[in-house]
Amino acid sequence: MTYELAVREWAQLGEGPTWDPAAQRLIWVDILSSRIHTYAPDTGRRTVLAAEQHVGAAKPRAGGGLVVNLRDGVALYGPRGEFRWLVRDPVPGRRGNDAAVAPDGALWAGTMRYDEAPGGGSLARVAADGTTTGVLDGVTISNGTGWSPDGRLMYYIDTPTRNIDVFDFDGRLPHNRRVFASIEPDAGHPDGLTVDAEGGVWVALWGGGAVRRYADDGSLVLVVELPVRRPTACAFGGRDLTDLYVTSARVGGTAPEPLAGSVLVLPGVGRGLPGFAFAG
């Protein structure tokens, strides 16, 4: 199984790839450069939007535009780029990190401290009207979140734990947290994840130079080595949702890596699930 270069980029901290089916494009962010990128594989067209501040994630909205998880809270961009805050909650030393849209159209927004202090982050559910429900406190680096094909399970990563956790999900909130899979110390740290149409969980391994696929019973079934040591997240895209896009980072590296910060793609590696747009 081989990779291809989708987008050559010098992202400091490329993150959060998301397929936008309405526009047939990939959306991802460079957190520390405060940039939101898009890429349309069919045409090669790219865009770059300068965000108001550090941006942990950007997801499509049902009516057009984007919902973004920024340093100081969650905000909206309209179809013509108009900006407004949905939830503004600045905390010194903290920023937004990875986020995901649940089947009901709510945004699950994670945070972390810049100094990665243990317990300094959180995970919250943000409804379309901005109503915010705290879900997890005492998180260190809130990362990958995703749901099983039937919506009854929610997967979640707090990176320093080296675990992919799973919850039972009632359609609104998670319950009964337990470990789905653990990453060995010499294999890197789990970062962003995505779930495929068969219920398999794909995870990018920060510092491990690979993406892995776990079957729905938690067994490891596939490891794909990459030419970058710090892949950050993965998502299925393309017209048939069969191509796995992987973002990467330049920060934290010491040895030269020509493709660090770029977006890679694993063509035809599986089949993803249709994503959800934010309802707000």
Buried (B, 14 or more C-beta within 10 A) or exposed (E): EEBEEBBEBEBBBBBBBBBBEEEBBBBBBBBBBBBBBBBBBEEEEEEEBEBBBBBBBBBBBBEEBBBBBBBBBBBBBEEEEEEEBBBEEEEEEBBBBBBBBBEEBBBBBBBBBEEEEEEBBBBBBBBBEBEBEEBBEEBBBBBBBBBBBEEEBBBBBBBBBBBBBBBEBEEEEBEEEEEBBBBEEEBBBBBBBBBBBEBBBBBBBBBBBBBBBBBBEBEEEBEBEBBBBBBBBBBBBBEEBBBBBBBBBBEEBEEEBEBBBBBBBBEEBBBBBEBBBBBB
